[in-house]
Amino acid sequence: MGRLKDKVAVITGAASGIGRASALGFGAEGARVVVTDLRVEGAEKVAEEICAGGGQAVGIEVDAGDEGHLKAMIDRAVTDFGRIDLLFNNALNTRPDTIQRDMDFLKFDVEVFEINMRVNCLGGVLASKYAIPHMLEQGGGSIIFTSSTSALGGEITAFTYGATKAAVNWYVQTIAATYGKQGIRCNAIAPGVMVTPSQQAWSNPEMDAAFLDIQNVRRLGKPEDIANMALFLASDESEFCNGTVYEVNGGMNCATPMVPVVRRLLK
Ligand SMILES: NC(=O)c1ccc[n+]([C@@H]2O[C@H](COP(=O)([O-])OP(=O)(O)OC[C@H]3O[C@@H](n4cnc5c(N)ncnc54)[C@H](O)[C@@H]3O)[C@@H](O)[C@H]2O)c1
């Protein structure tokens, strides 16, 4: 308890999955949390959960693709809680129609590219633009982005998602380099396969079994696995960590692609 005592946190896409688990974790560790999401009732519910546990939080509507919303989000943290120490850029575009339109490279859809880039990448960049002046004034802060394993290699579907996360990784390094000497750290977490509503929207039991097969742990990921890493990166325990993309993926990339095959043959 108290690892984030006296800190003020803002989290996007926090009504569900990784964002929700992180908001609850940050609140339980003493942060005052601005819980934000496109779905305001979901954000309010998470804020209520934090308050019910003895913490302080407010839930507000924020479209991570809208610069005006992002500015208002940072202003709200400062107005309600007096400062901003932690910014967790976690939202992703979950519009079902855009997911369907992103499956075939020969039908590459510019509008889908722009929406995904705007929400998944630009949103975090613009939120940082508004948060950093406050962090500079305070003498520091920690910015975290949710990246993805999809940014680390080629894909055979979802032809814009990985690109948005690869761009996230560049901004993480750039923000880290630009402001590290002034006490602002910026890091990313690249989750593997985490069981969340958006993951379940495109996966099925057969795919989940296949993903488990290529991991080198005994289960698929949970939102709390990422929340725990976010908690570390938000806390002063990580003050020597800057500009890094941390893979949290059940050891998905620790072995050669032959390992699952050999493991089956050895059975
Ligand atoms: N689940 C996984 O396997 C996985 C793997 C790699 C990366 N990620 C990343 O983790 C992050 C969280 O994903 P999740 O799996 O927890 O998803 P999730 O679906 O559980 O939560 C996403 C949240 O974002 C919100 N949202 C959608 N559009 C938004 C917008 N325009 N503005 C603000 N909020 C919006 C949704 O309402 C939802 O509450 C994302 O950045 C995702 O790319 C997830």
The ligand as a Gaussian input file, in Angstrom:
#p B3LYP/6-31G(d) Opt

LIG

0 1
 N       -5.649000      -7.422000     -24.707000
 C       -4.553000      -7.705000     -25.376000
 O       -4.260000      -8.870000     -25.693000
 C       -3.617000      -6.587000     -25.786000
 C       -2.418000      -6.947000     -26.405000
 C       -1.540000      -5.950000     -26.775000
 C       -1.854000      -4.606000     -26.521000
 N       -3.026000      -4.293000     -25.929000
 C       -3.292000      -2.869000     -25.685000
 O       -3.768000      -2.694000     -24.379000
 C       -4.578000      -1.506000     -24.317000
 C       -5.866000      -1.799000     -23.583000
 O       -6.559000      -2.821000     -24.289000
 P       -7.566000      -3.816000     -23.573000
 O       -7.265000      -5.153000     -24.122000
 O       -7.548000      -3.603000     -22.100000
 O       -8.939000      -3.338000     -24.228000
 P      -10.410000      -3.157000     -23.647000
 O      -11.324000      -3.314000     -24.809000
 O      -10.664000      -3.981000     -22.445000
 O      -10.417000      -1.627000     -23.219000
 C      -10.278000      -0.607000     -24.147000
 C      -11.025000       0.607000     -23.627000
 O      -10.795000       1.702000     -24.532000
 C      -12.007000       2.406000     -24.654000
 N      -12.022000       3.194000     -25.871000
 C      -12.342000       2.809000     -27.132000
 N      -12.228000       3.854000     -27.979000
 C      -11.825000       4.910000     -27.237000
 C      -11.569000       6.266000     -27.521000
 N      -11.674000       6.752000     -28.773000
 N      -11.184000       7.081000     -26.511000
 C      -11.091000       6.611000     -25.246000
 N      -11.339000       5.347000     -24.901000
 C      -11.703000       4.505000     -25.887000
 C      -13.078000       1.347000     -24.616000
 O      -14.341000       1.896000     -24.284000
 C      -12.539000       0.393000     -23.560000
 O      -13.010000       0.724000     -22.268000
 C       -4.758000      -1.046000     -25.758000
 O       -3.888000       0.012000     -26.041000
 C       -4.393000      -2.281000     -26.561000
 O       -3.917000      -1.961000     -27.849000
 C       -3.919000      -5.249000     -25.547000

